[in-house]
Amino acid sequence: MSNQSSTRDFFSSKPGRKSGKTGQPAPTPYRKAKTTWRKQKATWNAIRSAIFMLLGVLSAGFGLRGFLMPNHFIDGGVTGISLLINAKTDFPLSALIILFNIPFILLGWQQIGKIFSVKSIIAISLLALTVAIVPYQVVTNDKLLVAVFGGFFLGAGIGLTIRGGAVIDGTEILAIFLSRKRSMSVGDFIMVFNIIIFSAAVWLLSVEVALYAMLTYLAAAKTVDFILEGIEEFTGVTIISPHTTEIAHLIKEKMGRGLTIYSGKKGYGKRGETSLATDIIFTVVTRLEINRLTSEVEKIDPNAFIVMQSIKDTRGGMVKKRPLKED
């Protein structure tokens, strides 16, 4: 009995094994480090999301209380409906924002996800609270400035909140849902939705207010695009040429940019149909580098086939990390 007991103790105390019933290997330092990194990454993403949402709520609140509400201006979307009813009934805007967004949040719960909906509920509640209690000062009564800057700050708030993974205006949720049921695009639905709002503004308020509302909406929409698509503009460039080595050297060494080379086959070109294998170069550059890249490639191969497409934003890689390199 004693020998069997000692034998079991010997095997259960082997290094690299757990003493529990599962018998799974103990975590290696690499696995521990990877788990720690993932937790840190998740924590940082949560903090960044919260910061974006908070800044978005404060910016939207400033646009509403500092510009639009005191001058009885409206915007598009759910916020526009809330402002329109507030201007006619003096019903609290904070309550209207929550009330009109509830159906869209429930729709988002089904169509997009629970996390998105929970974040949106928090963001909309914070916006309602901000509009109700934060003492923003009225900035100006000039109608043009109110329309432009009210739309700017409201659009910045919407864009920052979307960056944080939530919404404070549920119009796009409805547009995404309806676009799946009909042939119209998301943009078409939003346009139709806002035309209805602006038409109601003409009837309930005045033509002048409706026109300024359109200007406010345009300022907000452009600001949202600016925030979501990034400050920098990037261009993806695809290059097909038999001089792949020289062009790759140009991009890596002279321009200091990363690139990807993948294999393909030629199809139909100036010399007719062919099935020869070829290397294809893909790289991402800033708009300031496009002219230089195309000029240098033409020096190497005047017949190189170059395709360029606009890219909203990039993550990772070398585009944002390395400065522009000059000869």
C-alpha positions as CSV (number, residue, x, y, z in Angstrom):
1,M,0.0,0.0,0.0
2,S,2.8,2.3,0.9
3,N,4.5,1.7,-2.5
4,Q,1.4,2.4,-4.5
5,S,0.7,5.6,-2.5
6,S,4.3,6.9,-3.1
7,T,4.0,6.0,-6.8
8,R,0.8,8.1,-7.1
9,D,2.4,11.0,-5.3
10,F,5.5,10.8,-7.5
11,F,3.4,11.1,-10.7
12,S,1.1,13.7,-9.4
13,S,4.0,16.0,-8.5
14,K,5.6,15.9,-12.0
15,P,6.6,19.3,-13.2
16,G,4.4,20.8,-16.0
17,R,1.2,19.1,-14.8
18,K,-1.6,20.3,-12.7
19,S,-2.4,18.3,-9.5
20,G,-6.1,18.6,-10.2
21,K,-8.4,16.0,-11.8
22,T,-8.2,17.5,-15.4
23,G,-4.5,16.6,-15.8
24,Q,-4.1,19.5,-18.3
25,P,-0.6,21.0,-18.7
26,A,0.1,24.1,-16.6
27,P,0.1,27.4,-18.6
28,T,3.4,28.2,-20.2
29,P,4.9,31.7,-19.8
30,Y,4.0,32.4,-23.4
31,R,0.3,31.5,-22.8
32,K,0.3,33.6,-19.6
33,A,1.8,36.6,-21.4
34,K,-0.7,36.2,-24.3
35,T,-3.7,36.0,-21.9
36,T,-2.4,39.1,-20.0
37,W,-2.0,40.9,-23.3
38,R,-5.5,40.0,-24.4
39,K,-6.9,41.3,-21.1
40,Q,-5.0,44.5,-21.4
41,K,-6.1,44.9,-25.0
42,A,-9.8,44.3,-24.0
43,T,-9.4,46.8,-21.1
44,W,-7.9,49.4,-23.3
45,N,-10.6,49.0,-25.9
46,A,-13.3,49.4,-23.3
47,I,-11.6,52.5,-21.9
48,R,-11.2,54.0,-25.4
49,S,-14.8,53.2,-26.2
50,A,-16.0,54.9,-23.1
51,I,-13.9,58.0,-23.8
52,F,-15.2,58.3,-27.3
53,M,-18.8,57.9,-26.1
54,L,-18.3,60.5,-23.3
55,L,-16.7,63.0,-25.7
56,G,-19.5,62.4,-28.2
57,V,-22.2,63.0,-25.6
58,L,-20.6,66.2,-24.4
59,S,-20.1,67.5,-28.0
60,A,-23.7,66.7,-29.1
61,G,-25.0,68.3,-25.9
62,F,-23.0,71.4,-26.6
63,G,-24.4,71.5,-30.2
64,L,-28.0,71.2,-28.9
65,R,-27.9,73.4,-25.9
66,G,-25.4,76.0,-27.1
67,F,-26.7,76.5,-30.6
68,L,-29.8,74.7,-31.8
69,M,-32.3,74.6,-28.9
70,P,-32.1,78.3,-28.0
71,N,-32.8,79.3,-31.6
72,H,-35.5,76.7,-32.2
73,F,-33.4,75.1,-35.0
74,I,-33.7,71.4,-35.9
75,D,-31.6,68.7,-37.5
76,G,-32.3,65.5,-39.4
77,G,-32.9,62.0,-38.0
78,V,-34.4,61.1,-34.6
79,T,-32.7,64.2,-33.1
80,G,-34.5,66.4,-35.6
81,I,-37.9,64.9,-34.7
82,S,-37.1,65.5,-31.1
83,L,-36.1,69.1,-31.7
84,L,-39.2,69.7,-33.9
85,I,-41.6,68.5,-31.3
86,N,-39.7,70.4,-28.5
87,A,-39.9,73.6,-30.6
88,K,-43.7,73.2,-30.9
89,T,-44.7,71.8,-27.5
90,D,-41.9,72.7,-25.1
91,F,-41.9,69.1,-24.0
92,P,-38.4,68.3,-22.5
93,L,-35.9,67.4,-25.2
94,S,-34.2,64.9,-22.9
95,A,-37.3,62.9,-22.6
96,L,-38.0,63.1,-26.3
97,I,-34.6,61.8,-27.2
98,I,-35.1,58.7,-25.1
99,L,-38.7,58.2,-26.2
100,F,-38.0,58.3,-29.9
101,N,-34.8,56.2,-29.8
102,I,-36.4,53.3,-27.9
103,P,-37.9,51.6,-31.0
104,F,-34.6,51.9,-32.9
105,I,-32.6,50.5,-29.9
106,L,-35.0,47.5,-29.7
107,L,-34.5,47.0,-33.5
108,G,-30.7,47.2,-33.0
109,W,-30.9,44.6,-30.3
110,Q,-32.3,42.1,-32.9
111,Q,-30.4,43.2,-35.9
112,I,-26.9,44.2,-34.7
113,G,-26.3,42.8,-31.2
114,K,-26.8,43.2,-27.5
115,I,-23.5,44.9,-26.7
116,F,-24.1,47.5,-29.3
117,S,-27.6,48.1,-27.9
118,V,-26.5,48.3,-24.3
119,K,-23.8,50.9,-25.3
120,S,-26.4,52.9,-27.2
121,I,-28.8,52.9,-24.3
122,I,-26.0,54.2,-22.1
123,A,-25.0,56.9,-24.6
124,I,-28.6,58.1,-25.2
125,S,-29.3,58.2,-21.5
126,L,-26.1,60.2,-20.9
127,L,-27.1,62.6,-23.7
128,A,-30.5,63.1,-22.2
129,L,-29.0,63.7,-18.8
130,T,-26.4,66.1,-20.3
131,V,-29.1,68.1,-22.1
132,A,-31.2,68.3,-18.9
133,I,-28.6,69.3,-16.3
134,V,-25.4,70.6,-17.9
135,P,-25.5,74.4,-18.0
136,Y,-24.2,75.1,-21.5
137,Q,-24.0,78.8,-22.4
138,V,-25.7,80.1,-25.6
139,V,-22.9,80.9,-28.0
140,T,-24.6,83.0,-30.6
141,N,-27.9,83.9,-32.1
142,D,-26.6,84.4,-35.6
143,K,-28.7,82.0,-37.7
144,L,-25.9,81.0,-40.1
145,L,-23.4,80.4,-37.3
146,V,-26.0,78.4,-35.4
147,A,-26.8,76.2,-38.4
148,V,-23.1,75.5,-39.3
149,F,-21.6,75.1,-35.8
150,G,-24.6,73.5,-34.3
151,G,-24.5,70.9,-37.0
152,F,-20.7,70.6,-36.6
153,F,-20.8,69.9,-32.8
154,L,-23.8,67.6,-33.2
155,G,-22.2,65.7,-36.0
156,A,-18.9,65.4,-34.0
157,G,-20.9,63.9,-31.1
158,I,-22.6,61.4,-33.4
159,G,-19.3,60.4,-35.1
160,L,-17.4,60.0,-31.8
161,T,-20.2,57.9,-30.3
162,I,-20.1,55.6,-33.4
163,R,-16.4,55.4,-32.9
164,G,-17.1,54.2,-29.4
165,G,-19.4,51.5,-30.7
166,A,-22.8,53.0,-30.1
167,V,-25.3,55.6,-31.5
168,I,-27.1,58.6,-30.1
169,D,-29.4,58.8,-33.1
170,G,-31.2,55.6,-34.2
171,T,-32.0,56.6,-37.8
172,E,-29.2,54.5,-39.3
173,I,-30.3,51.4,-37.5
174,L,-33.7,51.7,-39.2
175,A,-32.1,52.5,-42.5
176,I,-29.8,49.4,-42.3
177,F,-32.9,47.2,-41.4
178,L,-35.0,48.5,-44.2
179,S,-32.2,48.3,-46.8
180,R,-32.1,44.5,-46.2
181,K,-35.8,44.3,-47.0
182,R,-35.9,46.6,-50.0
183,S,-33.6,47.5,-52.9
184,M,-32.9,51.0,-51.7
185,S,-29.5,51.8,-50.0
186,V,-29.0,53.0,-46.5
187,G,-28.2,56.5,-47.8
188,D,-31.5,56.6,-49.8
189,F,-33.5,55.7,-46.7
190,I,-31.8,58.3,-44.6
191,M,-32.4,60.9,-47.3
192,V,-36.2,60.0,-47.6
193,F,-36.5,60.0,-43.8
194,N,-35.0,63.5,-43.6
195,I,-37.0,64.9,-46.5
196,I,-40.1,64.0,-44.5
197,I,-38.7,65.8,-41.4
198,F,-37.8,68.9,-43.3
199,S,-41.2,68.9,-45.0
200,A,-42.9,68.8,-41.6
201,A,-40.6,71.7,-40.5
202,V,-41.9,73.8,-43.5
203,W,-45.5,73.1,-42.4
204,L,-45.1,73.4,-38.6
205,L,-42.4,76.1,-38.4
206,S,-41.4,78.0,-41.5
207,V,-39.6,77.7,-44.8
208,E,-36.6,79.6,-43.4
209,V,-36.2,77.2,-40.5
210,A,-36.5,74.2,-42.8
211,L,-33.7,75.6,-45.1
212,Y,-31.5,76.3,-42.1
213,A,-32.3,72.8,-40.9
214,M,-31.0,71.4,-44.2
215,L,-27.8,73.4,-43.7
216,T,-27.4,72.0,-40.2
217,Y,-27.9,68.5,-41.4
218,L,-25.3,68.9,-44.1
219,A,-22.8,70.3,-41.6
220,A,-23.5,67.4,-39.2
221,A,-23.3,64.7,-42.0
222,K,-19.9,66.0,-43.3
223,T,-18.5,66.1,-39.7
224,V,-19.7,62.5,-39.1
225,D,-18.0,61.4,-42.3
226,F,-14.8,63.3,-41.4
227,I,-14.6,61.6,-38.0
228,L,-15.5,58.1,-39.2
229,E,-13.3,58.1,-42.3
230,G,-10.3,59.6,-40.5
231,I,-8.3,62.8,-40.8
232,E,-5.8,61.4,-43.3
233,E,-6.8,60.1,-46.7
234,F,-5.2,56.9,-47.9
235,T,-5.0,55.3,-51.3
236,G,-4.6,51.7,-52.1
237,V,-2.4,51.1,-55.1
238,T,-2.3,47.9,-57.1
239,I,0.6,47.6,-59.6
240,I,1.0,44.9,-62.2
241,S,4.3,44.8,-64.0
242,P,7.1,42.4,-65.0
243,H,9.5,44.6,-63.1
244,T,8.1,43.6,-59.7
245,T,11.5,43.4,-58.0
246,E,12.5,47.0,-58.9
247,I,9.2,48.5,-58.0
248,A,9.1,46.6,-54.7
249,H,12.6,48.0,-53.9
250,L,11.4,51.5,-54.8
251,I,8.4,51.2,-52.4
252,K,10.4,49.6,-49.5
253,E,13.7,51.4,-49.7
254,K,13.1,54.8,-51.3
255,M,9.5,55.5,-50.0
256,G,9.8,53.5,-46.8
257,R,6.3,51.9,-47.2
258,G,5.1,48.4,-46.7
259,L,3.7,46.3,-49.5
260,T,2.2,42.9,-50.2
261,I,3.1,40.8,-53.3
262,Y,0.7,38.1,-54.3
263,S,0.6,35.8,-57.3
264,G,-1.8,36.0,-60.2
265,K,-2.3,35.3,-63.8
266,K,-2.6,37.6,-66.7
267,G,-5.9,37.7,-68.5
268,Y,-6.4,39.9,-71.6
269,G,-4.3,42.9,-72.4
270,K,-2.7,44.7,-75.3
271,R,-1.1,41.6,-76.6
272,G,-4.3,39.6,-76.5
273,E,-5.2,36.7,-74.2
274,T,-2.5,35.1,-72.1
275,S,-2.3,32.9,-69.0
276,L,1.2,33.7,-67.9
277,A,1.8,34.0,-64.2
278,T,2.6,37.4,-62.8
279,D,3.3,39.1,-59.4
280,I,0.9,41.8,-58.2
281,I,2.0,44.5,-55.8
282,F,-0.4,46.1,-53.4
283,T,0.6,49.1,-51.2
284,V,-1.1,51.9,-49.3
285,V,0.1,55.4,-49.4
286,T,-1.1,58.9,-48.4
287,R,-2.5,61.3,-51.0
288,L,0.7,63.3,-50.8
289,E,2.7,60.3,-52.1
290,I,0.6,59.3,-55.0
291,N,2.3,61.6,-57.6
292,R,5.7,60.5,-56.5
293,L,4.9,56.8,-56.6
294,T,3.3,56.9,-60.1
295,S,6.2,59.0,-61.4
296,E,8.8,56.6,-60.1
297,V,6.9,53.5,-61.3
298,E,6.7,55.0,-64.8
299,K,10.4,55.5,-64.8
300,I,10.9,51.8,-64.2
301,D,8.0,50.5,-66.4
302,P,6.1,53.0,-68.6
303,N,3.6,50.3,-69.4
304,A,2.9,49.3,-65.8
305,F,-0.8,48.8,-65.0
306,I,-1.7,50.8,-61.9
307,V,-5.1,50.8,-60.2
308,M,-5.9,53.2,-57.3
309,Q,-8.8,53.2,-54.9
310,S,-9.7,55.4,-52.0
311,I,-9.4,53.9,-48.5
312,K,-11.2,55.4,-45.6
313,D,-8.7,54.5,-42.9
314,T,-6.0,52.0,-42.0
315,R,-4.9,50.1,-38.9
316,G,-1.6,48.5,-38.3
317,G,1.2,48.4,-40.9
318,M,3.6,51.1,-41.6
319,V,1.5,53.9,-43.2
320,K,0.9,55.9,-40.0
321,K,4.1,54.9,-38.1
322,R,6.7,56.0,-40.5
323,P,7.2,59.6,-41.8
324,L,7.3,60.5,-45.5
325,K,10.8,59.8,-46.9
326,E,12.5,62.0,-49.4
327,D,15.3,61.2,-51.7
